[in-house]
Amino acid sequence: MNIKIYQIDAFASQLFKGNPAAVCPLSEWLPDEKMRLIAAENNLSETAFFVQKNGQVELRWFTPKIEVNLCGHATLATAYVFFEEMGYPEDVIRFQTKSGELTVEKRNHMYMLNFPAKHAEPTSAYPQQMLDALKCNPVEILKHTNDFIVVVRTQQEVAQLSPDHTLLKNSGIRAVGVTAVGDEVDFVSRFFAPGSGVDEDPVTGSVHTMLIPYWAKKLNKEVFYAKQLSERGGTLKCKLIGDRVEIGGAAKLFLKGEIYLH
């Protein structure tokens, strides 16, 4: 059995930037463990798998360790494959996922994700190990389910973070984003997901479902630009639309080939 594979740099207008994701079209679903093993072999933060049936596209995402319920950059990468490699004829594609229906609209060279907004709430119930691992001075800490947002004062603080990843993994959290007002953009962030087997994610669409509502309120605006300050880096165009968010970026094809499952 052979499976096509594409690797796309998402939220990037040039290669070796943004967040690389693998995309694997399937004729039918493989066993979950087989998909996880493929994701582990790819050794990227996420591998997307999709199946087309009954006029719909079902989409799932796996890290090297687990299946996740939402992934922005791998959704953008999958949309790129449909629009640029499979000749998808319309401007909007709809994906059926564990987070409900997600759409991606192609606008010139940009791919605009439409995701549910997540409203993180201020909390004092956080593991001290998380802050010890991040080694930062928070202005505010927010929580949504088992994910945290830590707000600091400056872009420089975000850029200079050097977390203790072992301590962060032992803190028991799924993920934490660290954010601040930006110098050249509206806000910046970094994202660490020890509970999903990802020390630092290069560019993360899903965390922006929390960051966009937060910064929309703080900055009193609905449209803005964001930058994720990982080593690879990436820029996102963001918009709050009621209880939804729009997250946009470019993408570049890095490779395409076949996986041999024999």
Backbone as CSV, one residue per row, in Angstrom:
resi,resn,N_x,N_y,N_z,CA_x,CA_y,CA_z,C_x,C_y,C_z
1,MET,0.849,-1.200,0.000,0.000,0.000,0.000,0.881,1.245,0.000
2,ASN,0.639,2.142,-0.959,1.379,3.392,-1.052,0.451,4.570,-0.758
3,ILE,0.960,5.568,-0.048,0.188,6.763,0.294,0.969,7.982,-0.167
4,LYS,0.304,8.885,-0.848,0.955,10.136,-1.216,1.243,10.972,0.028
5,ILE,2.316,11.720,-0.028,2.630,12.624,1.084,3.147,13.941,0.525
6,TYR,2.693,15.010,1.121,3.147,16.361,0.796,3.686,16.982,2.078
7,GLN,4.723,17.780,1.969,5.183,18.567,3.117,5.147,20.036,2.736
8,ILE,4.426,20.805,3.531,4.156,22.209,3.237,4.678,23.070,4.378
9,ASP,5.353,24.163,4.050,5.698,25.175,5.053,4.539,26.160,5.143
10,ALA,3.777,26.072,6.243,2.573,26.885,6.424,2.892,28.167,7.173
11,PHE,2.108,29.202,6.907,2.330,30.543,7.465,3.708,31.060,7.058
12,ALA,4.055,30.805,5.794,5.358,31.232,5.284,5.240,31.545,3.805
13,SER,5.940,32.579,3.372,5.980,32.921,1.949,7.287,32.477,1.309
14,GLN,8.186,31.847,2.090,9.418,31.292,1.558,9.745,30.014,2.299
15,LEU,10.521,29.140,1.651,10.872,27.873,2.265,11.706,28.067,3.522
16,PHE,11.591,27.068,4.406,12.364,27.004,5.648,11.917,28.038,6.682
17,LYS,10.736,28.609,6.469,10.102,29.486,7.446,8.745,28.883,7.806
18,GLY,8.047,29.527,8.721,6.722,29.047,9.090,6.786,27.695,9.773
19,ASN,5.721,26.905,9.639,5.598,25.634,10.333,5.384,24.510,9.331
20,PRO,6.317,23.567,9.231,6.142,22.473,8.277,5.102,21.463,8.758
21,ALA,4.246,21.044,7.849,3.248,20.012,8.150,3.239,19.011,7.007
22,ALA,3.042,17.751,7.348,2.847,16.725,6.336,1.354,16.539,6.094
23,VAL,0.998,16.216,4.855,-0.399,15.990,4.479,-0.475,14.674,3.714
24,CYS,-1.343,13.769,4.172,-1.479,12.448,3.569,-2.927,12.197,3.147
25,PRO,-3.215,12.168,1.839,-4.563,11.791,1.385,-4.761,10.280,1.549
26,LEU,-5.930,9.885,2.028,-6.256,8.474,2.200,-7.540,8.147,1.458
27,SER,-7.645,6.913,0.976,-8.910,6.469,0.380,-9.887,6.026,1.459
28,GLU,-9.352,5.554,2.572,-10.149,5.223,3.746,-9.241,5.332,4.969
29,TRP,-9.856,5.443,6.152,-9.064,5.660,7.354,-8.211,4.445,7.693
30,LEU,-6.977,4.702,8.046,-6.093,3.682,8.597,-6.379,3.537,10.090
31,PRO,-5.913,2.461,10.708,-6.010,2.385,12.178,-5.300,3.573,12.823
32,ASP,-5.837,4.048,13.937,-5.283,5.234,14.592,-3.789,5.083,14.884
33,GLU,-3.396,3.920,15.380,-1.990,3.725,15.732,-1.089,3.788,14.497
34,LYS,-1.596,3.323,13.358,-0.805,3.415,12.122,-0.602,4.874,11.730
35,MET,-1.626,5.687,11.867,-1.477,7.106,11.540,-0.521,7.794,12.515
36,ARG,-0.594,7.409,13.786,0.334,7.995,14.752,1.775,7.603,14.435
37,LEU,1.980,6.359,14.025,3.322,5.903,13.669,3.851,6.640,12.443
38,ILE,2.981,6.909,11.478,3.392,7.698,10.306,3.794,9.098,10.753
39,ALA,2.982,9.699,11.645,3.309,11.031,12.158,4.633,11.012,12.916
40,ALA,4.873,9.957,13.691,6.136,9.854,14.420,7.303,9.710,13.453
41,GLU,7.107,8.939,12.388,8.159,8.774,11.374,8.450,10.090,10.673
42,ASN,7.393,10.862,10.404,7.588,12.175,9.772,8.328,13.124,10.714
43,ASN,8.066,12.965,12.016,8.745,13.757,13.059,8.540,15.254,12.869
44,LEU,7.339,15.636,12.453,6.931,17.035,12.400,5.922,17.269,13.522
45,SER,5.649,18.529,13.831,4.716,18.777,14.929,3.333,18.210,14.615
46,GLU,2.921,18.231,13.336,1.654,17.594,12.967,1.714,16.997,11.565
47,THR,1.014,15.882,11.431,0.720,15.288,10.129,-0.794,15.244,9.978
48,ALA,-1.291,15.754,8.860,-2.725,15.748,8.582,-3.076,14.573,7.673
49,PHE,-4.197,13.943,7.949,-4.740,12.878,7.111,-6.158,13.270,6.718
50,PHE,-6.525,13.037,5.451,-7.906,13.329,5.064,-8.463,12.222,4.194
51,VAL,-9.789,12.074,4.277,-10.551,11.114,3.480,-11.715,11.863,2.848
52,GLN,-11.913,11.684,1.559,-13.065,12.272,0.865,-14.135,11.195,0.703
53,LYS,-15.335,11.483,1.242,-16.433,10.541,1.045,-17.760,11.258,1.207
54,ASN,-18.728,10.816,0.437,-20.083,11.381,0.471,-20.069,12.889,0.263
55,GLY,-19.178,13.375,-0.607,-19.119,14.793,-0.926,-18.510,15.655,0.157
56,GLN,-17.908,15.036,1.185,-17.292,15.782,2.274,-15.827,15.391,2.416
57,VAL,-15.078,16.265,3.096,-13.669,15.982,3.385,-13.507,15.883,4.893
58,GLU,-13.191,14.689,5.370,-12.920,14.481,6.787,-11.423,14.654,7.028
59,LEU,-11.070,15.405,8.070,-9.685,15.780,8.325,-9.315,15.478,9.772
60,ARG,-8.140,14.861,9.962,-7.631,14.569,11.306,-6.148,14.933,11.369
61,TRP,-5.664,15.172,12.607,-4.282,15.609,12.788,-3.613,14.787,13.889
62,PHE,-2.360,14.404,13.668,-1.584,13.659,14.648,-0.229,14.315,14.858
63,THR,0.157,14.461,16.126,1.540,14.775,16.460,2.296,13.443,16.478
64,PRO,3.614,13.464,16.702,4.325,12.182,16.849,3.864,11.352,18.039
65,LYS,3.083,11.966,18.956,2.652,11.256,20.161,1.160,10.961,20.214
66,ILE,0.328,11.922,19.782,-1.116,11.789,19.996,-1.902,12.398,18.834
67,GLU,-3.199,12.076,18.780,-4.122,12.801,17.903,-4.582,14.057,18.623
68,VAL,-4.701,15.176,17.893,-5.162,16.431,18.483,-6.501,16.821,17.859
69,ASN,-7.248,17.641,18.590,-8.588,18.023,18.152,-8.607,19.229,17.221
70,LEU,-7.512,19.987,17.189,-7.477,21.173,16.346,-6.032,21.490,15.995
71,CYS,-5.791,21.786,14.723,-4.455,22.196,14.288,-4.599,23.173,13.133
72,GLY,-4.064,24.373,13.317,-4.206,25.400,12.286,-3.273,25.218,11.111
73,HIS,-1.970,25.072,11.387,-1.024,25.080,10.261,-1.187,23.860,9.367
74,ALA,-1.549,22.693,9.947,-1.750,21.513,9.112,-3.064,21.596,8.330
75,THR,-4.039,22.351,8.836,-5.260,22.610,8.061,-4.943,23.508,6.878
76,LEU,-4.152,24.554,7.118,-3.731,25.423,6.027,-2.955,24.625,4.985
77,ALA,-2.056,23.740,5.444,-1.271,22.914,4.526,-2.165,22.001,3.690
78,THR,-3.193,21.437,4.331,-4.120,20.570,3.599,-4.890,21.359,2.551
79,ALA,-5.314,22.561,2.910,-5.998,23.407,1.928,-5.077,23.720,0.756
80,TYR,-3.809,23.989,1.035,-2.840,24.234,-0.042,-2.810,23.045,-1.003
81,VAL,-2.775,21.826,-0.465,-2.746,20.635,-1.326,-3.982,20.583,-2.215
82,PHE,-5.163,20.867,-1.644,-6.381,20.854,-2.442,-6.339,21.918,-3.534
83,PHE,-5.981,23.147,-3.169,-6.025,24.246,-4.135,-4.913,24.154,-5.179
84,GLU,-3.706,23.823,-4.751,-2.548,23.934,-5.637,-2.133,22.610,-6.272
85,GLU,-2.399,21.493,-5.623,-1.944,20.203,-6.134,-3.079,19.354,-6.710
86,MET,-4.303,19.550,-6.220,-5.423,18.727,-6.654,-6.414,19.489,-7.524
87,GLY,-6.142,20.775,-7.768,-6.990,21.566,-8.659,-8.392,21.795,-8.139
88,TYR,-8.536,21.977,-6.830,-9.865,22.206,-6.249,-10.485,23.441,-6.900
89,PRO,-11.710,23.327,-7.444,-12.237,24.380,-8.321,-12.869,25.577,-7.624
90,GLU,-13.161,25.486,-6.336,-13.850,26.580,-5.654,-12.870,27.389,-4.806
91,ASP,-13.337,28.528,-4.291,-12.470,29.397,-3.480,-12.481,29.037,-1.999
92,VAL,-13.457,28.237,-1.573,-13.571,27.856,-0.166,-13.694,26.345,-0.079
93,ILE,-12.902,25.764,0.816,-13.025,24.322,1.069,-13.463,24.118,2.512
94,ARG,-14.297,23.093,2.721,-14.848,22.807,4.045,-14.317,21.457,4.530
95,PHE,-13.847,21.446,5.758,-13.340,20.231,6.370,-14.227,19.844,7.547
96,GLN,-14.529,18.554,7.656,-15.257,18.026,8.808,-14.228,17.463,9.794
97,THR,-14.232,17.984,11.034,-13.191,17.645,11.996,-13.787,17.407,13.375
98,LYS,-12.930,17.034,14.316,-13.363,16.873,15.703,-13.678,18.208,16.352
99,SER,-13.307,19.318,15.708,-13.672,20.656,16.192,-14.798,21.259,15.353
100,GLY,-15.570,20.405,14.701,-16.668,20.877,13.867,-16.207,21.198,12.461
101,GLU,-17.057,21.909,11.721,-16.711,22.274,10.355,-15.736,23.453,10.352
102,LEU,-14.633,23.293,9.640,-13.640,24.348,9.485,-13.529,24.680,8.006
103,THR,-13.443,25.962,7.693,-13.322,26.364,6.299,-11.991,27.072,6.071
104,VAL,-11.508,26.959,4.836,-10.330,27.702,4.397,-10.671,28.344,3.059
105,GLU,-10.466,29.651,2.991,-10.730,30.398,1.758,-9.414,30.824,1.136
106,LYS,-9.289,30.604,-0.169,-8.106,31.073,-0.882,-8.343,32.503,-1.362
107,ARG,-7.465,33.419,-0.948,-7.537,34.815,-1.385,-6.176,35.197,-1.964
108,ASN,-6.084,35.159,-3.276,-4.817,35.398,-3.968,-3.771,34.413,-3.451
109,HIS,-2.703,34.884,-2.814,-1.650,33.982,-2.328,-1.846,33.614,-0.858
110,MET,-2.975,34.004,-0.266,-3.226,33.748,1.148,-4.299,32.674,1.325
111,TYR,-4.226,31.974,2.449,-5.205,30.954,2.810,-5.767,31.339,4.174
112,MET,-7.061,31.600,4.212,-7.703,32.159,5.395,-8.495,31.073,6.126
113,LEU,-8.034,30.704,7.302,-8.718,29.719,8.135,-9.843,30.385,8.909
114,ASN,-10.970,29.707,9.025,-12.075,30.188,9.838,-12.341,29.150,10.926
115,PHE,-12.000,29.509,12.179,-12.057,28.582,13.310,-12.950,29.148,14.408
116,PRO,-13.444,28.301,15.312,-14.171,28.813,16.478,-13.231,29.600,17.401
117,ALA,-13.709,30.738,17.916,-12.940,31.500,18.903,-12.989,30.774,20.244
118,LYS,-11.890,30.856,20.981,-11.822,30.287,22.329,-11.491,31.409,23.306
119,HIS,-12.292,31.540,24.329,-12.124,32.639,25.275,-11.455,32.124,26.545
120,ALA,-10.160,32.345,26.638,-9.418,31.978,27.842,-9.759,32.966,28.954
121,GLU,-9.876,32.462,30.165,-10.271,33.283,31.308,-9.112,33.409,32.298
122,PRO,-9.007,34.572,32.957,-7.959,34.740,33.974,-8.071,33.657,35.046
123,THR,-6.923,33.170,35.499,-6.924,32.092,36.481,-5.763,32.248,37.458
124,SER,-5.992,31.762,38.661,-4.895,31.644,39.629,-4.566,30.177,39.862
125,ALA,-5.292,29.294,39.159,-5.092,27.848,39.307,-4.163,27.347,38.205
126,TYR,-2.899,27.527,38.410,-1.906,27.068,37.439,-0.762,26.406,38.198
127,PRO,-0.087,25.454,37.574,1.033,24.804,38.263,2.243,25.732,38.357
128,GLN,2.801,25.842,39.519,3.981,26.685,39.699,5.135,26.193,38.836
129,GLN,5.166,24.890,38.591,6.215,24.323,37.736,6.207,24.959,36.346
130,MET,5.006,25.311,35.861,4.915,25.924,34.540,5.680,27.240,34.510
131,LEU,5.445,28.089,35.526,6.146,29.369,35.581,7.632,29.183,35.853
132,ASP,7.976,28.224,36.703,9.384,27.948,36.960,10.087,27.525,35.673
133,ALA,9.381,26.740,34.853,9.969,26.262,33.597,10.127,27.390,32.581
134,LEU,9.143,28.291,32.535,9.191,29.392,31.565,10.192,30.476,31.968
135,LYS,10.394,30.630,33.282,11.343,31.633,33.793,10.992,33.041,33.287
136,CYS,9.714,33.429,33.470,9.265,34.746,33.022,8.450,35.420,34.122
137,ASN,8.157,36.697,33.939,7.379,37.464,34.902,6.023,37.815,34.289
138,PRO,4.969,37.054,34.608,3.679,37.268,33.955,2.954,38.521,34.431
139,VAL,2.292,39.165,33.490,1.361,40.244,33.802,-0.014,39.658,34.081
140,GLU,-0.323,38.582,33.380,-1.636,37.943,33.488,-1.487,36.498,33.046
141,ILE,-2.293,35.606,33.655,-2.319,34.201,33.252,-3.769,33.816,32.998
142,LEU,-4.013,33.197,31.849,-5.363,32.797,31.469,-5.371,31.305,31.153
143,LYS,-6.570,30.725,31.200,-6.690,29.284,30.967,-7.920,28.978,30.136
144,HIS,-7.783,27.998,29.235,-8.918,27.431,28.503,-8.716,25.925,28.483
145,THR,-9.633,25.179,29.082,-9.491,23.727,29.311,-8.134,23.487,29.987
146,ASN,-7.210,22.754,29.318,-5.904,22.503,29.945,-4.781,23.260,29.247
147,ASP,-5.133,24.335,28.557,-4.152,25.195,27.894,-4.077,26.539,28.608
148,PHE,-2.882,27.090,28.671,-2.664,28.351,29.365,-2.119,29.407,28.411
149,ILE,-2.429,30.666,28.720,-1.830,31.817,28.062,-1.146,32.640,29.151
150,VAL,0.131,32.910,28.954,0.898,33.741,29.882,1.243,35.040,29.168
151,VAL,0.776,36.157,29.718,1.015,37.473,29.119,2.193,38.122,29.836
152,VAL,3.154,38.598,29.052,4.290,39.333,29.613,4.300,40.741,29.016
153,ARG,5.240,41.568,29.464,5.177,42.995,29.118,5.702,43.334,27.723
154,THR,6.761,42.663,27.281,7.428,43.131,26.063,7.716,42.002,25.081
155,GLN,7.863,42.380,23.824,8.252,41.438,22.783,9.614,40.817,23.107
156,GLN,10.505,41.604,23.669,11.840,41.105,23.994,11.771,39.952,24.986
157,GLU,10.877,40.033,25.965,10.723,38.955,26.936,10.281,37.664,26.254
158,VAL,9.364,37.782,25.298,8.903,36.601,24.563,10.048,36.021,23.744
159,ALA,10.776,36.873,23.044,11.861,36.423,22.172,12.972,35.733,22.961
160,GLN,13.229,36.197,24.190,14.362,35.692,24.956,14.023,34.507,25.849
161,LEU,12.788,34.010,25.802,12.422,32.845,26.600,13.329,31.656,26.291
162,SER,13.756,30.977,27.338,14.539,29.750,27.184,14.026,28.731,28.205
163,PRO,12.888,28.114,27.894,12.225,27.273,28.896,13.024,26.021,29.245
164,ASP,12.783,25.529,30.442,13.256,24.217,30.856,12.198,23.218,30.390
165,HIS,12.437,22.563,29.255,11.397,21.728,28.643,11.086,20.495,29.488
166,THR,12.070,19.963,30.192,11.808,18.807,31.064,10.863,19.199,32.192
167,LEU,11.118,20.338,32.806,10.248,20.814,33.884,8.860,21.137,33.351
168,LEU,8.794,21.698,32.154,7.503,22.033,31.559,6.686,20.766,31.299
169,LYS,7.350,19.715,30.810,6.655,18.443,30.589,6.128,17.875,31.902
170,ASN,6.897,18.048,32.966,6.499,17.499,34.265,5.428,18.325,34.967
171,SER,5.099,19.496,34.411,4.101,20.357,35.054,2.675,19.850,34.851
172,GLY,2.479,18.941,33.882,1.164,18.337,33.674,0.248,19.097,32.738
173,ILE,0.709,20.224,32.184,-0.143,20.995,31.272,-0.092,20.391,29.867
174,ARG,-1.134,20.667,29.072,-1.091,20.258,27.664,-0.245,21.223,26.863
175,ALA,-0.491,22.550,27.061,0.215,23.534,26.252,0.154,24.901,26.924
176,VAL,1.111,25.772,26.548,1.105,27.147,27.043,1.632,28.069,25.947
177,GLY,0.913,29.170,25.745,1.374,30.225,24.857,1.830,31.407,25.686
178,VAL,2.923,32.027,25.276,3.418,33.236,25.933,3.307,34.373,24.934
179,THR,2.754,35.510,25.350,2.418,36.575,24.405,2.669,37.947,24.993
180,ALA,2.844,38.924,24.095,3.028,40.322,24.491,2.672,41.205,23.308
181,VAL,2.473,42.487,23.602,2.300,43.465,22.518,3.554,43.460,21.658
182,GLY,3.374,43.562,20.331,4.511,43.526,19.431,5.113,44.893,19.172
183,ASP,6.354,44.891,18.699,7.017,46.135,18.305,6.653,46.534,16.878
184,GLU,6.705,45.558,15.935,6.400,45.855,14.528,5.028,45.337,14.121
185,VAL,4.465,44.417,14.912,3.129,43.871,14.660,2.275,44.130,15.894
186,ASP,1.009,43.742,15.834,0.113,44.029,16.957,0.446,43.205,18.197
187,PHE,0.723,41.915,18.006,1.134,41.092,19.138,2.034,39.959,18.659
188,VAL,2.824,39.431,19.591,3.740,38.333,19.298,3.461,37.194,20.266
189,SER,3.981,36.021,19.946,3.773,34.873,20.825,4.825,33.803,20.563
190,ARG,4.893,32.869,21.505,5.556,31.583,21.313,4.663,30.524,21.941
191,PHE,4.841,29.266,21.521,3.898,28.229,21.940,4.640,26.939,22.237
192,PHE,4.378,26.397,23.431,5.028,25.177,23.892,3.944,24.160,24.242
193,ALA,4.083,22.935,23.722,3.026,21.929,23.909,3.606,20.618,24.430
194,PRO,4.090,20.609,25.678,4.711,19.390,26.206,3.761,18.215,26.295
195,GLY,2.470,18.505,26.558,1.496,17.424,26.669,1.137,16.787,25.353
196,SER,1.558,17.393,24.244,1.324,16.819,22.917,2.614,16.330,22.270
197,GLY,3.706,16.330,23.043,4.971,15.846,22.513,5.715,16.846,21.653
198,VAL,5.393,18.152,21.780,6.027,19.189,20.971,6.666,20.214,21.914
199,ASP,7.998,20.267,21.939,8.662,21.222,22.837,8.265,22.656,22.488
200,GLU,8.507,23.062,21.243,8.070,24.380,20.778,7.561,24.257,19.355
201,ASP,6.357,24.751,19.135,5.752,24.711,17.802,6.144,25.981,17.054
202,PRO,6.625,25.870,15.807,7.106,27.056,15.097,6.052,28.141,14.868
203,VAL,4.871,27.757,14.342,3.772,28.705,14.143,2.468,27.950,14.384
204,THR,1.610,28.496,15.235,0.493,27.719,15.767,-0.831,28.431,15.512
205,GLY,-1.622,27.877,14.579,-2.930,28.461,14.334,-3.852,28.318,15.530
206,SER,-3.826,27.145,16.188,-4.805,26.876,17.244,-4.672,27.829,18.424
207,VAL,-3.445,28.203,18.815,-3.313,29.110,19.956,-3.879,30.489,19.626
208,HIS,-3.908,30.835,18.347,-4.458,32.136,17.960,-5.975,32.185,18.087
209,THR,-6.619,31.027,18.216,-8.052,31.055,18.511,-8.308,31.614,19.909
210,MET,-7.294,31.562,20.792,-7.378,32.197,22.115,-6.770,33.594,22.105
211,LEU,-5.661,33.764,21.392,-4.966,35.052,21.396,-5.773,36.143,20.697
212,ILE,-6.470,35.808,19.638,-7.204,36.831,18.883,-8.308,37.467,19.740
213,PRO,-9.183,36.683,20.400,-10.190,37.342,21.266,-9.545,38.154,22.388
214,TYR,-8.451,37.646,22.949,-7.788,38.367,24.039,-7.269,39.710,23.555
215,TRP,-6.517,39.714,22.474,-5.909,40.962,22.001,-6.921,41.890,21.347
216,ALA,-7.996,41.334,20.794,-9.054,42.193,20.251,-9.632,43.073,21.354
217,LYS,-9.813,42.481,22.528,-10.345,43.241,23.663,-9.314,44.230,24.187
218,LYS,-8.064,43.777,24.308,-7.023,44.634,24.868,-6.677,45.805,23.945
219,LEU,-6.654,45.550,22.641,-6.239,46.573,21.676,-7.420,47.327,21.076
220,ASN,-8.634,46.868,21.390,-9.857,47.494,20.892,-9.857,47.555,19.365
221,LYS,-9.560,46.431,18.748,-9.599,46.335,17.287,-9.929,44.896,16.906
222,GLU,-10.360,44.699,15.674,-10.793,43.370,15.244,-9.878,42.761,14.191
223,VAL,-9.050,43.574,13.547,-8.142,43.077,12.503,-6.724,43.455,12.884
224,PHE,-5.823,42.491,12.869,-4.450,42.806,13.225,-3.495,41.753,12.678
225,TYR,-2.204,42.076,12.775,-1.143,41.159,12.362,-0.418,40.645,13.596
226,ALA,-0.014,39.382,13.526,0.687,38.740,14.628,1.929,38.050,14.096
227,LYS,2.880,37.853,14.980,4.100,37.136,14.617,4.421,36.136,15.719
228,GLN,4.772,34.912,15.303,5.234,33.922,16.257,6.759,33.907,16.216
229,LEU,7.370,34.072,17.371,8.805,34.342,17.448,9.629,33.082,17.690
230,SER,9.275,32.000,17.028,10.089,30.789,17.068,11.332,30.988,16.205
231,GLU,12.207,30.001,16.197,13.413,30.097,15.375,13.070,30.247,13.901
232,ARG,12.069,29.506,13.419,11.652,29.610,12.020,10.826,30.873,11.785
233,GLY,9.943,31.179,12.726,9.135,32.387,12.645,8.013,32.293,11.630
234,GLY,6.962,33.078,11.859,5.846,33.124,10.927,4.948,34.308,11.232
235,THR,4.275,34.799,10.185,3.390,35.958,10.310,1.969,35.539,9.980
236,LEU,1.014,36.034,10.768,-0.385,35.667,10.590,-1.241,36.924,10.506
237,LYS,-2.195,36.921,9.594,-3.204,37.970,9.538,-4.420,37.486,10.311
238,CYS,-4.874,38.270,11.279,-5.890,37.818,12.224,-7.114,38.730,12.198
239,LYS,-8.277,38.106,12.441,-9.510,38.881,12.502,-10.488,38.186,13.440
240,LEU,-11.145,38.963,14.283,-12.221,38.452,15.131,-13.542,38.700,14.429
241,ILE,-14.338,37.628,14.257,-15.637,37.729,13.597,-16.674,37.084,14.519
242,GLY,-17.181,37.862,15.471,-18.160,37.318,16.407,-17.562,36.214,17.243
243,ASP,-18.156,34.996,17.141,-17.636,33.860,17.897,-16.692,33.002,17.059
244,ARG,-16.195,33.580,15.953,-15.221,32.904,15.090,-13.980,33.777,14.948
245,VAL,-12.893,33.149,14.537,-11.683,33.905,14.218,-11.227,33.524,12.822
246,GLU,-10.583,34.467,12.171,-9.995,34.220,10.865,-8.481,34.352,11.009
247,ILE,-7.768,33.342,10.537,-6.319,33.290,10.660,-5.752,33.005,9.285
248,GLY,-4.959,33.929,8.759,-4.489,33.789,7.389,-2.986,33.766,7.260
249,GLY,-2.516,33.073,6.230,-1.094,33.050,5.941,-0.832,32.434,4.581
250,ALA,0.399,32.553,4.140,0.831,31.952,2.884,1.361,30.546,3.151
251,ALA,1.760,29.849,2.080,2.302,28.500,2.221,3.201,28.188,1.035
252,LYS,4.188,27.316,1.285,5.117,26.899,0.237,5.275,25.382,0.272
253,LEU,5.253,24.779,-0.924,5.472,23.339,-1.050,6.956,23.023,-0.908
254,PHE,7.282,22.086,-0.005,8.669,21.651,0.167,8.939,20.325,-0.531
255,LEU,8.032,19.346,-0.358,8.262,18.064,-1.014,6.940,17.356,-1.257
256,LYS,6.981,16.416,-2.205,5.877,15.475,-2.380,6.469,14.137,-2.796
257,GLY,5.825,13.073,-2.326,6.352,11.751,-2.593,5.367,10.691,-2.190
258,GLU,5.881,9.517,-1.814,5.027,8.398,-1.440,5.557,7.721,-0.193
259,ILE,4.633,7.260,0.628,4.941,6.412,1.771,4.645,4.971,1.367
260,TYR,5.558,4.069,1.654,5.403,2.650,1.300,5.074,1.866,2.553
261,LEU,3.838,1.403,2.636,3.385,0.593,3.766,3.272,-0.859,3.298
262,HIS,4.363,-1.582,3.381,4.398,-2.982,2.918,4.910,-3.878,4.023
